[in-house]
Amino acid sequence: MSLLTLCTDILRETKSSNIPATIIGNNDDVSQQIFQAVKTSITDLARNYQWQELQKENNFSSVVSQATYDLPSDFDRLVDNTFWNATQNWAMIGGLTPESWRVLKNSLITQAETVQYYRIRNNQVVIHRTPSVVENYVYEYITKNIVKSSSNVEQTGFLADSDVPVIDEYILRLDTTWRWLKNNGRAYAEEKVIAEKAIAERIKANGSRGTITAKPIIEIYNSNISAYKPINV
């Protein structure tokens, strides 16, 4: 569903007297207001859940004596507990807070040789201990590219009427609808409840919910970290 279709469908459903022919670049009050509602809705939805449509994987190789590595250009946030030293097959510990990082870097705490920590700082991932050999690392993250053009180019926001949302268009329409009504001083409570129920249901269905491999994976992870006690974070 394109941006234009999304907006006009909402306007028709809510009995708007003005159905604009365009949204992007249109200075009409209705066009600007419905566009703002869509932008607020898609941003909130993207930030409040790790939708599988927004999940990506980043692989990189370390450089000897280099501790910092740039995040992907579309990086929004890390998926917790997915950062691994793939060469050594151990989980990276983090992300550490600035306070814990200083303790780690400046205290006399003895650190196990089979442990590496990390933090996110200044749009880079910082690794400790600093790699002394070339090794492969991997983590999953949430992209900030929540829109695609009609030619499938990823974007951080809507740039044309033909752009489409990456996340589920149905919940985006419902969520935008109650925001549009609220912003126009109209009753919106019922529409908000409907949107919240649909979002909750979509969260349950979004991505897989495996159970067979959960215990083995947890046991592998626990055995990997059982040899040390990480500093308080």
C-alpha positions in Angstrom: 0.0 0.0 0.0 1.5 3.3 -1.1 1.6 6.4 1.0 -1.1 8.0 -1.1 -3.4 5.0 -0.9 -2.9 4.8 2.8 -3.7 8.4 3.4 -6.7 8.6 1.1 -8.1 5.3 2.5 -8.0 6.8 6.1 -9.6 10.0 5.0 -12.4 8.3 3.2 -13.0 5.9 6.1 -13.2 8.8 8.5 -15.5 10.8 6.2 -13.2 13.6 5.4 -14.6 16.2 3.1 -11.2 16.7 1.5 -9.5 13.8 -0.3 -6.2 15.2 -1.7 -4.8 13.9 -5.0 -1.2 14.1 -3.6 0.5 14.0 -0.2 4.2 14.8 -0.7 4.7 18.5 -1.4 1.1 19.3 -0.9 0.6 22.4 1.3 -3.1 21.7 1.9 -3.8 21.4 5.7 -5.4 18.0 5.4 -2.5 16.6 3.4 0.0 17.8 5.8 -1.9 16.7 8.9 -2.5 13.1 7.6 1.1 12.9 6.5 2.3 13.9 10.0 0.0 11.3 11.5 1.5 8.6 9.3 5.1 9.7 10.1 4.4 9.6 13.8 2.7 6.3 13.6 5.3 4.5 11.6 8.1 5.9 13.7 6.5 4.8 17.0 5.7 1.3 15.6 9.2 0.8 14.3 10.8 1.8 17.6 8.5 -0.1 19.9 9.1 -3.6 18.6 11.8 -5.6 16.7 9.7 -6.3 13.6 11.3 -9.1 11.6 10.9 -7.0 8.5 13.4 -4.5 10.0 16.0 -7.1 11.3 19.3 -7.3 9.5 22.7 -9.0 10.1 26.1 -7.4 10.0 29.4 -9.4 9.6 32.8 -7.8 9.8 36.4 -8.8 10.3 38.6 -7.3 12.9 41.8 -5.4 12.2 44.8 -6.1 14.4 45.2 -3.5 17.2 41.9 -1.8 16.2 39.1 -1.6 18.8 36.5 0.5 17.0 34.3 -0.5 14.0 31.7 1.6 12.2 28.1 0.6 12.5 26.1 0.0 9.3 24.8 3.3 7.8 21.2 2.2 8.4 21.8 1.1 12.0 19.1 2.0 14.5 19.7 -0.3 17.4 21.3 -3.6 18.3 19.2 -6.8 18.8 20.3 -7.9 22.3 22.3 -11.1 22.8 23.2 -11.5 19.1 26.8 -10.2 19.1 29.3 -13.0 18.7 32.9 -13.6 17.9 32.2 -16.1 15.2 35.8 -17.2 14.9 36.0 -18.2 18.6 32.4 -19.2 18.9 31.8 -17.1 22.0 29.2 -14.5 22.9 30.3 -10.9 23.2 29.4 -9.3 26.6 27.6 -6.0 26.5 26.5 -3.5 25.6 28.3 -2.0 28.6 27.4 1.3 30.1 30.0 4.1 30.1 30.5 3.5 33.8 31.1 -0.2 33.4 33.4 0.4 30.5 35.6 2.7 32.6 35.8 0.1 35.3 36.8 -2.5 32.7 39.4 -0.3 31.0 40.9 1.4 34.1 40.6 -1.0 37.0 42.9 -3.9 38.0 40.2 -6.5 37.5 41.6 -9.7 36.1 39.9 -10.5 32.8 39.6 -14.0 31.3 41.3 -14.6 28.0 38.2 -16.1 26.6 36.0 -13.1 27.1 35.4 -10.0 25.0 33.2 -7.0 25.9 31.7 -4.3 23.7 29.8 -1.0 23.9 28.2 1.2 21.3 29.7 4.7 21.2 29.8 7.5 18.6 28.1 5.3 16.0 30.8 2.7 16.4 31.0 -0.7 18.2 34.0 -0.7 20.5 35.6 -4.0 21.4 37.6 -4.9 24.5 40.0 -6.7 24.5 41.3 -5.0 21.4 41.7 -7.7 18.7 45.3 -9.0 18.3 44.5 -11.2 15.3 42.0 -11.1 12.5 38.7 -12.6 13.6 35.1 -12.6 12.3 32.3 -11.0 14.2 28.5 -10.9 13.7 25.5 -9.2 15.2 21.9 -8.5 14.3 20.4 -5.1 14.3 17.2 -3.1 13.6 17.4 -0.9 10.5 16.2 2.7 10.5 15.1 2.2 6.9 11.4 1.8 7.5 10.2 2.8 4.0 10.9 1.6 0.5 10.4 3.4 -2.8 8.4 1.9 -5.6 11.7 0.6 -7.0 12.5 -1.1 -3.7 15.1 1.4 -2.6 15.3 1.5 1.3 14.7 4.9 2.9 14.4 6.3 6.4 11.1 8.1 5.5 8.5 8.8 2.9 9.8 10.8 -0.1 7.2 10.2 -2.7 3.5 9.3 -2.8 4.4 5.9 -4.3 6.6 4.9 -1.3 5.5 2.0 0.8 6.0 1.1 4.5 8.3 -1.8 5.3 6.2 -2.8 8.4 2.7 -4.2 8.2 0.5 -1.7 6.4 -2.7 -2.9 8.2 -1.6 -1.9 11.7 0.0 1.2 10.3 -3.4 2.3 8.9 -5.2 1.5 12.1 -2.6 3.3 14.2 -2.6 6.3 12.0 -6.4 6.5 12.0 -6.8 7.1 15.7 -4.0 9.6 15.7 -5.6 11.5 12.8 -9.0 11.6 14.6 -7.3 12.7 17.9 -5.4 15.5 16.1 -8.6 16.8 14.7 -10.5 16.8 18.0 -12.7 13.9 17.1 -13.6 10.8 19.2 -10.8 8.2 18.8 -10.9 5.9 21.8 -12.6 3.0 20.0 -10.2 3.2 17.0 -7.2 3.3 19.4 -8.4 0.1 21.1 -8.8 -1.6 17.8 -5.3 -0.5 16.7 -3.7 -1.7 20.0 -5.4 -5.1 19.7 -4.3 -5.5 16.1 -0.7 -4.5 17.0 -0.6 -6.9 19.9 -1.8 -9.7 17.6 0.7 -8.8 15.0 3.5 -8.8 17.5 2.6 -12.4 18.4 2.6 -13.5 14.8 5.6 -11.5 13.6 8.6 -13.8 13.2 8.9 -17.4 14.4 8.3 -18.7 17.9 10.3 -21.9 18.0 10.3 -24.1 21.1 12.2 -27.3 20.1 15.6 -25.7 20.0 15.2 -23.1 22.8 16.7 -25.3 25.5 19.8 -26.5 23.6 20.6 -22.9 22.5 20.3 -21.6 26.1 22.5 -24.5 27.3 25.1 -23.7 24.7 25.1 -20.0 25.6 25.3 -20.7 29.3 28.2 -23.1 28.9 30.0 -20.5 26.9 29.8 -17.9 29.7 30.0 -20.1 32.7 33.8 -19.7 33.0 33.7 -16.1 34.1 31.7 -13.5 36.0 31.2 -10.4 34.0 31.5 -7.0 35.7 28.3 -5.4 36.9 26.5 -3.5 34.1 
